[in-house]
Amino acid sequence: MGAVSSWLRRLGRGALVAVLMSASAGMAPPAPAMAWPTGYGPVDQNGAAVDEARFAGRLRLVYFGYTRCPDLCPTALMTVTQALDELSPALLARLAPILVAADPDHDGPAVLAAYLDTFHPAIVAVTGPVAFVDGLAAAYAAPPIRRHDGVVDHPVEFFLVGPTGGVMARIPTTTAPDALAETLRIALARQDVVRHGLAR
């Protein structure tokens, strides 16, 4: 842990520190977030129903975005793609990278499926009722999503969400891909410790 802490201090990334501190022993667990409700309508880019069981036991890297976004969303998703490329298949299997459609009235499954062709194949897109999307953002304590004239004002962060649905950290989308990959490695390693009952 000393080597990791030294690395974090040198890097100076607040998001990485937040990941470690939020999972540290002696601190309260993350506040639970809204579950993915069964039967409420959310589906993935293939039209398959999405519920909490889909992501059970995995860390989630959640991003709210929309396909017509000219710059921020494709840049953020390329950062995620490059970070995921740095992870081993074993780590990828324990992570659920999720794009939540911030403009669900426009971004249905077919639109999202075509859009994700550009990015990492592990990314799952979720779309559904506006009330679901907005409720999930509110549960993550994100700024309200505002839609006007084809433009969507949405959160500009990645949300690192624990296996039970609690937000562990908010990570700026400006984080470099290698730093994001290291954040995910640290968070997954910490989950190993917690899962095996080794937390001090």
Secondary structure as GFF3:
##gff-version 3
##sequence-region A 1 200
A	DSSP	alpha_helix	2	11	.	.	.	ID=ss1
A	DSSP	alpha_helix	14	22	.	.	.	ID=ss2
A	DSSP	beta_strand	43	44	.	.	.	ID=ss3
A	DSSP	three_ten_helix	52	55	.	.	.	ID=ss4
A	DSSP	beta_strand	59	65	.	.	.	ID=ss5
A	DSSP	alpha_helix	72	85	.	.	.	ID=ss6
A	DSSP	alpha_helix	89	92	.	.	.	ID=ss7
A	DSSP	beta_strand	95	101	.	.	.	ID=ss8
A	DSSP	alpha_helix	109	116	.	.	.	ID=ss9
A	DSSP	beta_strand	124	127	.	.	.	ID=ss10
A	DSSP	alpha_helix	130	139	.	.	.	ID=ss11
A	DSSP	beta_strand	146	148	.	.	.	ID=ss12
A	DSSP	beta_strand	151	153	.	.	.	ID=ss13
A	DSSP	beta_strand	157	161	.	.	.	ID=ss14
A	DSSP	beta_strand	167	172	.	.	.	ID=ss15
A	DSSP	alpha_helix	177	195	.	.	.	ID=ss16
###
